[in-house]
Each structure stands twice: as C-alpha cells, then as structure tokens.
Amino acid sequence: MKDWLAASNLKPLNVDDIHVWLFPLNTTPPAIKRFYPLLDVDEKERSERFVHFMHRKRFIAAHGFMRTVLAMYTHQHADALQFDTGEHGKPFMIHHSSLHFNLSHSQDIAMLAVAHQDIGIDVECIERKNDWQKIMQRFYTESEQKKILSLPDVLQQRAFMEVWTRKEAHMKVTGQGLHLAPGQFTVTVPPEPAALLEQVNGQDVQRWKMFDIELPTFARNYCACVSRVGSASHVVKYLFS
C-alpha cells in the first residue's frame, strides 16, 4: 500500500507522467446515492439497462469515480463534464482535449488512467471463470502461446491473464479497441516486463510504452496494465476512497 497515494496527495500531471487510480467497486449504498446524480443522461440510461442490481451498482460506482477524479484535473464540477466518443467508441472529454483518460473495471475493481497523451488501461480478475486455453489458441500469437505453455502449470493461467491485460491496454491506447484484433500484435509474456514486441502492420513498436501495475494486497486476485503513446517517465498510483 505504501506505493499508493491518497487523492489528497495528488501531484501535478507532467507531460511524461501516467496517473493510475484504483477504486474498489463494492462500495456502500450512500456512495451510490452520491455518485448517481453526477452521471449524465446517457450514463443513467445505460445503468438502467442492467438486469442485475450488482452490475448496475458497479457501473454507477465506476462512472461516478471516473467523473470525480477527472474533476480534480479539470477543476470543474464532476456533473459538468461532457464526453463524446471517437470513431471506434473510445470516450474523450469535449472541452479538455489535452487530457486523456481511460477507464477499466472487472468485478469489484475499477481503474482509471490519466495522461497528456493517448492512454489505455485494463484490469482483469485472474480467477475469472473461462476456458483460457481455448481463448489463447484463438487470440494469441504463436510465440505468446509457446512462452505461456513453457511456464510451470501453476503459473500459466495468471500469465495468460497478464498477457490479456497487456493486449487490451494496447488495443485501447490505439483507440481501435476490438477493431484491432489481438492476434495482430505480440506482447511480452511474464516474467518479462510489459512491452509491445511486434505488429503485423509494421508500425514502430517504440511508439508505445507499457507498464504492469503492481496492485495492493486486497486486489491480489487481479492484474492490470497501462499503455500510452510516447515516452513515459513513471507511473504515479492513487487509491480512491
């Protein structure tokens, strides 16, 4: 926890910095009541589409958290922030185009990345039930699969999920999301540090900088990765409560 700062210790966001925010979504009913009025009409309508109350609560908490944090950087009221989406659906703030952000949430954890360049972040629950081996065969490159399967059995599923966060973070930082197939590029496999190794379109992989996020103990069943365009000096981590 010593590496995670409180919101009251918010530092200036320098041009080469990445700020990463972590928020537990298993929040209290009073917090949900506080967050809901911050959402715009579209967000409120989206929250109402969830059949299960737990999913609705997580959506409201994640978007209320996002708005509250971005208000700190823009010096606006959280409910006054206006958003639009790019060609492939990535959100941006209408009146603050120089401030880039990206939100990700998985089960009871939400994470927000903020930077002065295009940014992408992904968080995943490692114990999420899925047929990870079939997913790997479909979406991972041959070299990624070989490296994961060369690890001891007990490490393979975690490595699969960590690679997934690296791929998602890259897909999001490009602004293409699912329009960029995960098999079209190769990332490193743990225990190697996060990095983009190769793209089939021949783009310079040095254009992006990628970081694994070491999470606090209460989030030990999750993994996360952030990627941004251009150089990045370091990641500053904040715990929102």
C-alpha positions as CSV (number, residue, x, y, z in Angstrom):
1,M,0.0,0.0,0.0
2,K,3.0,2.4,0.5
3,D,3.2,3.0,-3.2
4,W,-0.4,4.1,-3.5
5,L,-1.2,7.7,-2.6
6,A,-4.4,9.2,-1.3
7,A,-6.3,11.6,-3.5
8,S,-5.3,14.4,-1.1
9,N,-1.7,13.9,-2.3
10,L,-2.5,14.5,-6.0
11,K,0.6,15.7,-7.8
12,P,0.8,17.8,-11.0
13,L,0.4,15.6,-14.1
14,N,3.6,16.3,-16.0
15,V,3.8,15.7,-19.7
16,D,5.7,12.3,-19.3
17,D,3.6,11.1,-16.4
18,I,0.9,8.5,-16.1
19,H,-1.5,8.7,-13.2
20,V,-3.3,5.5,-12.3
21,W,-6.3,5.4,-10.0
22,L,-7.7,2.3,-8.2
23,F,-11.2,2.1,-6.7
24,P,-13.0,-0.8,-5.1
25,L,-16.5,-1.1,-6.6
26,N,-18.0,-2.9,-3.6
27,T,-19.0,0.5,-2.2
28,T,-21.7,1.5,0.2
29,P,-25.3,2.5,-0.7
30,P,-24.7,6.1,0.4
31,A,-21.8,6.3,-2.0
32,I,-24.0,5.1,-4.9
33,K,-26.5,7.8,-3.9
34,R,-23.7,10.3,-4.1
35,F,-22.4,9.1,-7.4
36,Y,-25.7,8.7,-9.3
37,P,-26.5,12.4,-9.7
38,L,-23.1,13.0,-11.2
39,L,-23.9,10.9,-14.2
40,D,-25.3,12.4,-17.4
41,V,-28.5,11.3,-19.1
42,D,-26.7,8.7,-21.3
43,E,-24.9,7.1,-18.4
44,K,-28.1,7.0,-16.3
45,E,-29.9,5.3,-19.2
46,R,-27.1,2.8,-19.6
47,S,-27.2,2.0,-15.9
48,E,-30.9,1.2,-16.1
49,R,-30.3,-1.4,-18.8
50,F,-28.5,-3.7,-16.4
51,V,-30.8,-6.5,-15.3
52,H,-28.9,-7.4,-12.1
53,F,-28.6,-4.7,-9.4
54,M,-25.0,-5.6,-8.7
55,H,-24.0,-4.8,-12.3
56,R,-25.9,-1.6,-12.2
57,K,-24.3,-0.6,-8.9
58,R,-20.8,-1.3,-10.3
59,F,-21.5,0.8,-13.4
60,I,-22.7,3.8,-11.3
61,A,-19.7,3.5,-9.0
62,A,-17.2,3.2,-11.8
63,H,-18.5,6.2,-13.7
64,G,-19.1,8.3,-10.6
65,F,-15.5,7.5,-9.6
66,M,-14.2,8.5,-13.1
67,R,-16.1,11.8,-13.1
68,T,-14.9,12.7,-9.6
69,V,-11.3,12.0,-10.4
70,L,-11.4,13.9,-13.7
71,A,-13.0,16.8,-12.0
72,M,-9.8,17.2,-9.9
73,Y,-7.7,17.6,-13.0
74,T,-10.1,19.9,-14.9
75,H,-11.2,22.0,-11.9
76,Q,-14.8,21.5,-12.9
77,H,-17.8,20.0,-11.1
78,A,-18.0,16.3,-11.8
79,D,-21.5,16.5,-13.2
80,A,-20.5,19.3,-15.6
81,L,-18.0,17.2,-17.5
82,Q,-19.1,16.4,-21.1
83,F,-18.0,13.4,-23.1
84,D,-18.0,12.2,-26.6
85,T,-16.6,9.1,-28.4
86,G,-14.1,8.6,-31.2
87,E,-14.5,6.7,-34.4
88,H,-14.3,3.3,-32.5
89,G,-16.1,4.3,-29.4
90,K,-13.3,5.5,-27.1
91,P,-14.5,8.3,-24.8
92,F,-12.9,11.7,-24.6
93,M,-13.8,15.0,-22.8
94,I,-15.2,17.6,-25.1
95,H,-13.6,20.7,-23.5
96,H,-10.4,19.2,-22.3
97,S,-8.9,17.5,-25.4
98,S,-5.3,17.7,-24.0
99,L,-6.2,15.5,-21.0
100,H,-6.5,11.8,-22.0
101,F,-8.1,9.1,-19.8
102,N,-9.2,5.5,-19.9
103,L,-11.4,3.5,-17.6
104,S,-11.5,-0.2,-17.0
105,H,-13.3,-2.4,-14.5
106,S,-13.5,-6.0,-13.6
107,Q,-15.8,-7.4,-11.0
108,D,-15.1,-5.4,-7.8
109,I,-12.2,-3.2,-9.1
110,A,-12.2,-0.1,-11.3
111,M,-9.1,1.6,-12.6
112,L,-8.6,4.9,-14.4
113,A,-5.5,6.1,-16.2
114,V,-4.9,9.8,-16.9
115,A,-2.1,11.3,-19.1
116,H,-1.4,14.1,-21.6
117,Q,-1.1,11.5,-24.4
118,D,-3.3,8.7,-25.7
119,I,-3.7,6.2,-22.9
120,G,-5.2,2.7,-22.4
121,I,-5.6,0.6,-19.2
122,D,-7.0,-2.8,-18.5
123,V,-7.7,-4.7,-15.2
124,E,-8.8,-8.3,-15.0
125,C,-9.7,-10.7,-12.3
126,I,-7.3,-13.6,-12.5
127,E,-9.8,-16.1,-11.1
128,R,-12.5,-15.3,-13.6
129,K,-14.0,-18.5,-14.9
130,N,-13.2,-19.0,-18.6
131,D,-11.7,-21.6,-20.9
132,W,-8.5,-19.6,-21.1
133,Q,-6.6,-22.2,-23.1
134,K,-9.2,-22.1,-26.0
135,I,-9.2,-18.3,-25.8
136,M,-5.4,-18.3,-26.0
137,Q,-5.4,-20.5,-29.1
138,R,-7.9,-18.2,-30.8
139,F,-6.5,-14.8,-29.9
140,Y,-2.8,-15.1,-29.0
141,T,0.1,-15.2,-31.4
142,E,2.1,-18.4,-31.8
143,S,5.1,-17.0,-29.9
144,E,2.9,-15.8,-27.0
145,Q,1.2,-19.3,-26.7
146,K,4.6,-21.1,-26.7
147,K,6.0,-18.9,-24.0
148,I,2.9,-19.2,-21.8
149,L,2.9,-23.0,-22.2
150,S,6.6,-23.2,-21.4
151,L,5.9,-21.9,-17.9
152,P,5.1,-24.2,-14.9
153,D,1.5,-25.3,-14.9
154,V,0.6,-23.3,-11.8
155,L,1.8,-20.0,-13.5
156,Q,0.1,-20.4,-16.9
157,Q,-3.4,-19.1,-16.2
158,R,-2.0,-16.0,-14.4
159,A,0.4,-15.4,-17.3
160,F,-2.5,-15.7,-19.7
161,M,-4.5,-13.0,-17.9
162,E,-1.5,-10.7,-17.6
163,V,-0.9,-11.0,-21.3
164,W,-4.6,-10.3,-21.9
165,T,-4.3,-7.0,-19.9
166,R,-1.2,-6.1,-22.0
167,K,-3.2,-6.7,-25.2
168,E,-6.3,-4.9,-24.0
169,A,-4.2,-1.9,-22.9
170,H,-2.6,-1.7,-26.3
171,M,-5.9,-2.1,-28.2
172,K,-7.4,0.7,-26.1
173,V,-4.5,3.1,-26.4
174,T,-4.7,2.9,-30.1
175,G,-8.3,3.9,-29.9
176,Q,-9.3,0.9,-32.0
177,G,-10.5,-1.4,-29.3
178,L,-11.8,-4.6,-30.7
179,H,-11.3,-3.3,-34.2
180,L,-7.7,-4.2,-33.6
181,A,-7.5,-8.0,-33.5
182,P,-5.4,-9.2,-30.5
183,G,-3.6,-11.7,-32.9
184,Q,-2.3,-8.8,-35.0
185,F,0.4,-7.9,-32.5
186,T,2.7,-9.6,-30.0
187,V,3.4,-8.5,-26.4
188,T,5.9,-9.9,-23.9
189,V,5.0,-12.8,-21.6
190,P,5.6,-12.7,-17.8
191,P,8.0,-12.8,-16.1
192,E,9.2,-10.3,-18.8
193,P,8.2,-6.7,-18.1
194,A,5.3,-5.4,-20.2
195,A,6.2,-4.3,-23.7
196,L,4.9,-4.4,-27.3
197,L,7.2,-6.6,-29.4
198,E,5.7,-6.7,-32.9
199,Q,2.9,-5.5,-35.1
200,V,1.9,-7.1,-38.3
201,N,1.3,-3.8,-40.0
202,G,4.9,-2.9,-39.4
203,Q,4.3,0.1,-37.2
204,D,7.2,1.2,-34.9
205,V,6.6,-0.6,-31.6
206,Q,8.7,2.0,-29.8
207,R,5.8,4.5,-30.2
208,W,4.1,3.0,-27.2
209,K,5.3,2.5,-23.6
210,M,3.6,-0.2,-21.4
211,F,3.7,-0.8,-17.7
212,D,2.3,-3.6,-15.5
213,I,0.6,-2.2,-12.4
214,E,1.5,-3.8,-9.1
215,L,-1.7,-3.9,-7.1
216,P,-2.2,-3.7,-3.4
217,T,-2.8,-6.8,-1.3
218,F,-6.6,-6.5,-1.3
219,A,-6.6,-6.7,-5.1
220,R,-4.1,-9.6,-5.3
221,N,-6.5,-11.6,-7.4
222,Y,-6.4,-9.0,-10.2
223,C,-3.8,-7.9,-12.7
224,A,-3.5,-4.7,-14.6
225,C,-1.5,-3.0,-17.3
226,V,-1.4,0.6,-18.7
227,S,0.0,1.7,-22.1
228,R,0.5,5.2,-23.5
229,V,1.8,6.9,-26.6
230,G,5.2,8.4,-26.4
231,S,7.8,8.4,-23.7
232,A,6.7,7.9,-20.1
233,S,8.9,8.7,-17.1
234,H,7.0,6.9,-14.4
235,V,3.6,5.8,-13.1
236,V,2.1,7.5,-10.1
237,K,-0.6,5.4,-8.3
238,Y,-3.5,6.7,-6.4
239,L,-6.1,4.9,-4.2
240,F,-9.6,6.5,-4.4
241,S,-11.9,6.1,-1.4
